[in-house]
Amino acid sequence: LFRLLLQMLLNREPGLAQLLGAVLVGQNGGIGPRQSLHAGKSQTAKRQKIHQPVLDHIMTGLSTIGNAGIFWIVLGLALCIPKKYRKIGIQMVISMAITFIIGNLILKNLIARPRPCWLDTQIALLIKSPKDYSFPSGHSMNGFAASIALLCNDKKLGIPAVILASLIGFSRLYHFVHFPTDVMVGILIGTTVAILVHAGYLRGSRRHFS
């Protein structure tokens, strides 16, 4: 029932479908391939307009940085070492762990949305085609879970991190491995989790010192 409701929200609201490029529910209970292909071709046309050799290298580098969240994980663990930044590192690691469970382990397999590059195989990819499902974007979830955790604690570190996370999210659209809604929802999940973790950490700290 939960899966059906999610699919109806993503796929059957006309306004939302037009705005975010959502797709229709298919006969197999997954995301309908016809509407997904239409959305994918629309995204392809937009991608070709901005596709440039220099951007190819930049976007490939950005996408690689975000692979498996390694950059953000290493950064979070590194910040756990010095006492001054330990609380930031802890919040980053916890936020990323929660988003991984929600997004990668639950939502991706629950919704089972095919990637645009799976539906339109005529597009030559600049990166290796991902094997997991498209919705939501793991790169966006990890990037914003980590960067918003940084922003909540230190604006000087957080602002550059949010900019980097945004560019990484855009790179996934540029490389035709995600729909816009994948990235948008990934940003929403990562941001929400980071804010909640930060609020929980502050509440716990107050109780500890009270």
URBEL-V443999 format. One record per residue. N is the residue number from 0. D_CENTER is the distance of its C-alpha to the mean C-alpha in whole Angstrom. Layout:
[[N/D_CENTER] [N/D_CENTER]]
This chain:
[[0/25] [1/21] [2/20] [3/22] [4/21] [5/17] [6/18] [7/21] [8/19] [9/16] [10/19] [11/22] [12/22] [13/24] [14/22] [15/19] [16/19] [17/20] [18/18] [19/15] [20/16] [21/16] [22/18] [23/21] [24/22] [25/24] [26/27] [27/26] [28/23] [29/20] [30/19] [31/21] [32/22] [33/24] [34/22] [35/19] [36/21] [37/22] [38/19] [39/18] [40/21] [41/21] [42/17] [43/19] [44/22] [45/20] [46/19] [47/22] [48/23] [49/21] [50/22] [51/24] [52/25] [53/24] [54/20] [55/20] [56/21] [57/19] [58/15] [59/16] [60/17] [61/13] [62/12] [63/14] [64/13] [65/10] [66/11] [67/11] [68/10] [69/14] [70/14] [71/13] [72/15] [73/18] [74/18] [75/18] [76/20] [77/22] [78/22] [79/24] [80/27] [81/28] [82/30] [83/29] [84/25] [85/25] [86/24] [87/21] [88/20] [89/20] [90/18] [91/15] [92/16] [93/16] [94/13] [95/11] [96/14] [97/13] [98/9] [99/10] [100/13] [101/12] [102/9] [103/10] [104/13] [105/14] [106/12] [107/11] [108/15] [109/16] [110/15] [111/15] [112/14] [113/15] [114/13] [115/15] [116/17] [117/18] [118/20] [119/21] [120/22] [121/25] [122/22] [123/22] [124/19] [125/19] [126/17] [127/17] [128/16] [129/14] [130/15] [131/13] [132/12] [133/10] [134/8] [135/6] [136/3] [137/4] [138/4] [139/2] [140/4] [141/6] [142/7] [143/8] [144/9] [145/12] [146/12] [147/13] [148/15] [149/17] [150/17] [151/19] [152/21] [153/22] [154/22] [155/23] [156/20] [157/17] [158/18] [159/18] [160/15] [161/13] [162/14] [163/13] [164/9] [165/10] [166/11] [167/9] [168/6] [169/10] [170/11] [171/9] [172/11] [173/14] [174/14] [175/14] [176/12] [177/9] [178/11] [179/10] [180/9] [181/6] [182/5] [183/7] [184/7] [185/3] [186/5] [187/8] [188/8] [189/7] [190/10] [191/12] [192/12] [193/13] [194/16] [195/17] [196/18] [197/19] [198/22] [199/23] [200/23] [201/26] [202/27] [203/28] [204/29] [205/32] [206/33] [207/34] [208/36] [209/37]]
